Amino acid sequence: MTQDSAPENATLAERARAPRLLTMPSAGSGLTWRPLGTGDVAELHALFERIETHDNPPYRTTLEEAAETFQGEWKDAPNNSLGGFDGEGVLRAYGTVTVQPGDVRSVRAFLEGGVDPLWRRRSIGTAVLRWQVDRSRQVLAASGKDVPGRIVVHVEDGMTDSVRMLQEQGFSPRRWYTEMRRDLGLELPAVKLRSNLDLVPWSAELDDQVRLAHNDSFRDHWGSEPHTVETWQEGRTYFAPTWSFLVLDRTTDRAQVAGYLLSGRYEQDWESLGWTEGYIDILGVRREWRGQRIATALLARAMAAYREDGMEYAGLGIDTEQPTGAFGLYGNLQFEPTRGSTMYTIEV
């Protein structure tokens, strides 16, 4: 872990060591640089396609997902994005910085970026990353929050050039993520919940209660921050309501959300994965209801729904403190690891 040096008891604004001015990538790159916006969605999507065709990650980004880059006023694209265009106006490189407005325990700046394969090996990626780090320091310093700060990049396994570039800029591995899948041809577990617990389909009317339950469930989870109403709706383009379920506690007149499972249907990824799957985006059980097999019941119901719709596998991702380790509940339910990724950070 990299920890910026700063005086003891320094504030986040002091620790961030934000530059007064940002250094734009060199004009010698052969690209013209400017902020990105909603008018660049098609160009950004085309760049994603070229990068993903070359690098062959186990996912593909759709036009709708590219548009999500600019959805949400807090993203401040005019100040927190950068695109490099060649002489014909084709987008060849990009970088973004995103800070969620609901962060209270820490302030996290998430970085995303990439370079067209035909324009690599020209130090463009390094220049974009330096800009992103400097901009992140400015945003962290301006947050007005006196809590830990973190600059975050996620890297798929096997991306050795990206890892080398991050380490050169002061990033260190902080957390490891494992994608897992479960063959839906295997027998599903049978779970009987207590009589006061009711497993029901997700509904829009209960969605904000689910958000609050999620904030409560993950308050003791490493790196988790509460969702606002706006951030909870982010990234819902491929949300699958019919694959999503809740467990309600009906002990009192007002039912409480005890657990929840929200699924996504990412058909665009199936060809690159090599199988079809229902994907478990979020699974949580509130602290006072843990130990009652609620998570297992939700997983079994969701997997049954995936199978009913012809899916071959259930998929999900978990995070750990170490690159290897036990998979707990998921291992017991016959989930198997497929690939991994690593969170690299600069701790501020």
C-alpha positions in Angstrom: 0.0 0.0 0.0 1.3 3.5 -0.9 0.6 6.1 1.7 1.4 9.7 0.8 3.7 11.3 3.4 2.1 14.2 5.3 2.4 15.9 8.7 0.7 14.0 11.5 -3.0 15.1 11.9 -3.0 16.6 8.4 -6.4 17.1 6.8 -7.4 15.4 3.6 -6.9 18.7 1.7 -3.3 18.8 3.0 -2.6 15.1 2.4 -3.9 15.3 -1.2 -1.1 17.6 -2.2 -3.2 18.8 -5.1 -1.5 20.6 -7.9 -2.7 24.1 -8.7 -2.7 23.5 -12.4 -3.1 20.3 -14.4 -0.5 19.1 -16.9 -2.2 18.1 -20.1 -0.6 15.3 -22.2 2.1 16.5 -24.5 1.2 18.0 -27.9 3.9 15.6 -29.1 1.5 12.8 -28.7 0.0 13.7 -32.0 -3.4 14.1 -30.4 -5.6 17.1 -29.5 -7.0 17.0 -26.0 -10.3 18.2 -24.6 -13.0 17.2 -22.1 -15.5 14.6 -23.2 -19.3 14.9 -23.1 -22.6 13.4 -24.1 -21.9 14.3 -27.7 -18.9 11.9 -27.7 -20.8 8.8 -26.6 -20.6 7.2 -30.1 -16.8 7.9 -30.4 -16.2 6.6 -26.9 -18.1 3.4 -27.7 -16.1 2.9 -30.9 -12.9 3.3 -28.9 -14.1 0.7 -26.3 -14.8 -1.7 -29.2 -11.3 -1.3 -30.6 -9.7 -1.8 -27.2 -11.9 -4.8 -26.3 -11.4 -6.5 -29.7 -7.7 -6.2 -29.2 -7.4 -7.0 -25.5 -10.2 -9.6 -25.4 -11.5 -9.1 -21.9 -14.4 -11.3 -20.7 -16.9 -8.5 -21.3 -18.0 -6.1 -24.0 -19.2 -2.5 -23.4 -22.4 -1.5 -25.2 -23.4 2.0 -26.4 -25.8 2.3 -23.5 -23.0 1.6 -21.0 -20.8 4.1 -22.7 -23.5 6.7 -22.2 -23.5 5.9 -18.5 -20.1 7.5 -18.4 -21.8 10.9 -18.4 -25.0 10.1 -16.5 -25.1 11.8 -13.1 -24.4 15.4 -12.4 -21.7 14.5 -9.8 -19.5 13.1 -12.6 -18.7 16.6 -13.8 -17.5 15.5 -17.2 -16.3 19.0 -18.2 -13.7 18.9 -15.5 -13.2 15.2 -14.8 -12.8 13.7 -18.3 -10.2 13.9 -21.0 -10.1 12.7 -24.6 -7.3 12.7 -27.2 -8.4 13.0 -30.8 -6.3 12.5 -33.9 -6.2 14.8 -36.9 -9.3 13.2 -38.4 -11.3 13.7 -35.2 -11.2 10.0 -34.1 -11.0 9.5 -30.3 -7.8 7.5 -29.6 -7.4 7.8 -25.8 -9.5 8.8 -22.8 -9.5 9.1 -19.1 -12.1 9.8 -16.5 -12.2 10.5 -12.7 -15.4 9.8 -10.7 -16.1 10.5 -7.0 -19.4 9.3 -5.6 -21.3 12.0 -3.7 -22.4 9.7 -0.9 -18.9 8.9 0.4 -18.6 9.6 4.1 -16.1 7.1 5.6 -13.6 7.8 2.9 -13.5 9.7 -0.4 -12.7 7.6 -3.4 -11.7 8.7 -6.8 -12.2 6.0 -9.4 -10.1 6.2 -12.6 -11.0 4.6 -16.0 -9.1 5.1 -19.2 -7.7 3.4 -22.3 -5.6 3.9 -25.4 -6.4 2.7 -28.9 -4.2 -0.3 -29.7 -2.8 1.5 -32.8 -1.6 4.4 -30.6 0.1 2.5 -27.8 3.8 2.5 -27.0 3.9 6.3 -27.2 3.6 7.1 -23.5 0.0 8.3 -24.0 -1.4 6.0 -21.3 1.1 7.2 -18.8 0.4 10.9 -19.6 -3.4 10.3 -19.2 -2.8 8.5 -15.9 -0.7 11.4 -14.6 -3.5 13.8 -15.5 -6.0 11.5 -13.8 -4.0 11.3 -10.6 -3.4 15.0 -10.4 -7.2 15.7 -11.1 -8.1 13.1 -8.4 -5.9 15.0 -5.9 -7.7 18.2 -6.7 -11.1 16.6 -6.3 -10.1 14.9 -3.0 -8.8 18.2 -1.7 -11.9 20.1 -2.7 -14.3 17.5 -1.1 -14.4 19.3 2.2 -14.3 16.0 4.0 -11.7 15.2 6.6 -11.5 11.5 6.1 -9.1 9.1 4.3 -8.8 9.5 0.6 -8.2 6.8 -2.0 -7.4 6.9 -5.8 -8.6 3.6 -7.3 -7.9 1.7 -10.5 -9.2 -1.8 -11.2 -7.1 -4.1 -13.5 -8.0 -7.4 -15.0 -5.6 -10.3 -14.5 -2.9 -10.5 -17.2 -2.7 -6.8 -18.0 1.0 -6.6 -17.2 1.7 -3.3 -19.0 -1.1 -1.6 -17.1 0.2 -2.9 -13.8 3.7 -1.7 -14.6 2.4 1.8 -15.5 0.4 2.0 -12.2 3.3 0.9 -10.1 5.5 3.5 -11.7 2.9 6.2 -10.7 2.8 5.1 -7.1 -0.1 2.7 -7.0 0.0 -0.6 -5.0 -2.3 -3.6 -5.0 -4.9 -3.2 -2.3 -7.7 -5.7 -2.9 -8.3 -8.8 -5.0 -11.5 -9.8 -6.9 -12.5 -13.2 -8.1 -15.3 -13.9 -10.7 -17.1 -17.2 -10.1 -19.7 -19.2 -11.9 -22.1 -22.0 -10.9 -23.3 -24.7 -13.2 -27.1 -24.5 -13.2 -27.4 -28.1 -14.3 -26.4 -29.1 -10.8 -29.0 -29.6 -8.1 -30.1 -26.4 -6.4 -30.2 -26.3 -2.6 -33.6 -26.5 -0.9 -34.0 -23.8 1.9 -37.0 -23.4 4.2 -37.1 -20.0 5.9 -38.7 -19.2 9.2 -42.5 -18.5 8.9 -42.0 -14.7 9.4 -39.6 -14.5 6.5 -41.1 -14.1 3.1 -39.1 -14.5 -0.1 -40.7 -12.2 -2.8 -39.9 -10.8 -6.2 -38.2 -7.4 -6.4 -40.6 -4.5 -6.9 -40.0 -0.8 -7.7 -42.1 0.2 -4.7 -39.6 -1.4 -2.4 -36.5 -0.3 -4.2 -35.6 2.6 -1.9 -36.1 0.3 1.1 -33.6 -2.0 -0.5 -31.2 0.8 -0.9 -31.4 1.6 2.8 -31.1 -2.1 3.6 -28.0 -2.2 1.4 -26.4 0.7 3.2 -27.1 -0.9 6.5 -25.9 -4.4 5.4 -22.6 -3.1 4.0 -21.7 -0.6 6.7 -19.2 -3.1 8.1 -17.8 -4.1 4.7 -14.3 -2.9 3.7 -14.4 0.1 1.4 -18.2 0.3 1.2 -19.8 3.7 1.2 -23.6 4.5 1.4 -25.6 5.0 -1.7 -27.6 8.1 -2.3 -30.9 7.9 -4.2 -29.0 9.0 -7.4 -26.0 6.6 -7.1 -28.3 3.7 -6.3 -29.9 4.0 -9.8 -26.5 4.2 -11.5 -25.6 1.4 -13.9 -29.1 -0.1 -14.1 -29.2 -0.4 -17.9 -29.1 -4.2 -17.7 -30.8 -4.7 -14.4 -33.0 -7.8 -14.5 -36.1 -7.3 -12.2 -37.5 -10.8 -12.9 -34.2 -12.3 -11.7 -34.1 -10.2 -8.5 -35.6 -11.1 -5.1 -36.1 -9.9 -1.6 -36.6 -11.5 1.8 -39.1 -9.5 3.9 -39.5 -9.9 7.7 -43.3 -9.7 8.3 -43.0 -10.0 12.1 -44.6 -6.6 12.5 -47.3 -4.7 10.4 -44.6 -2.9 8.5 -42.4 -5.4 6.6 -38.7 -4.9 6.8 -36.2 -5.8 4.1 -34.0 -8.5 5.7 -32.1 -9.5 2.6 -31.9 -8.8 -1.1 -30.4 -10.1 -4.4 -30.3 -7.9 -7.5 -29.4 -9.5 -10.8 -28.1 -8.2 -14.2 -28.6 -9.7 -17.7 -25.4 -8.9 -19.7 -26.1 -10.6 -23.0 -23.3 -8.6 -24.6 -20.7 -10.5 -22.6 -21.9 -14.0 -23.3 -20.0 -14.6 -26.5 -16.7 -13.5 -24.9 -17.4 -15.5 -21.8 -18.3 -18.6 -23.8 -21.5 -19.3 -21.9 -24.8 -17.7 -20.9 -25.4 -16.6 -17.3 -27.5 -14.7 -14.9 -25.3 -12.4 -13.0 -25.6 -11.6 -9.3 -24.8 -7.9 -9.0 -25.6 -7.3 -5.3 -26.4 -9.7 -2.5 -26.8 -8.6 1.1 -28.3 -9.6 4.4 -28.8 -7.1 7.2 -26.8 -7.8 10.3 -29.7 -8.7 12.7 -31.0 -11.3 10.2 -27.7 -13.1 9.5 -27.3 -16.7 10.3 -30.8 -17.7 9.1 -29.8 -19.0 5.6 -31.4 -15.9 3.9 -28.4 -15.5 1.5 -28.6 -19.2 0.5 -32.4 -18.9 0.0 -32.0 -15.9 -2.3 -29.2 -17.5 -4.3 -31.2 -20.7 -4.8 -34.3 -18.7 -5.9 -32.3 -16.5 -8.3 -30.5 -19.5 -9.8 -33.8 -21.2 -10.3 -35.0 -18.1 -12.2 -31.9 -18.1 -14.4 -32.3 -21.8 -15.2 -36.0 -21.3 -16.0 -34.9 -18.7 -18.6 -32.4 -21.1 -20.2 -29.2 -19.8 -18.6 -26.2 -22.2 -18.3 -24.5 -20.6 -15.3 -24.9 -18.2 -12.4 -22.1 -15.6 -12.1 -20.9 -13.3 -9.4 -17.8 -11.5 -8.1 -16.3 -11.5 -4.6 -13.5 -9.4 -3.1 -10.8 -10.6 -0.7 -7.9 -9.1 1.3 -5.5 -11.6 -0.3 -5.1 -12.9 -3.9 -6.0 -16.5 -2.7 -8.4 -17.7 -0.1 -11.5 -19.7 0.8 -14.7 -18.8 -1.0 -17.0 -19.6 1.9 -20.7 -19.7 1.1 -20.1 -19.6 -2.6 -17.7 -22.5 -2.5 -20.2 -24.5 -0.5 -22.8 -23.8 -3.1 -20.4 -25.2 -5.9 -19.4 -21.8 -7.4 -16.0 -22.1 -9.0 -13.5 -19.3 -9.8 -13.1 -18.3 -13.5 -10.8 -15.2 -13.5 -9.6 -12.4 -11.3 -8.8 -8.7 -11.1 -7.0 -6.4 -8.7 -7.7 -3.0 -7.1 -4.7 -0.8 -7.2 -4.8 2.4 -5.0 -2.9 5.4 -3.8 -3.9 6.0 -0.2 -4.1 9.7 0.7 
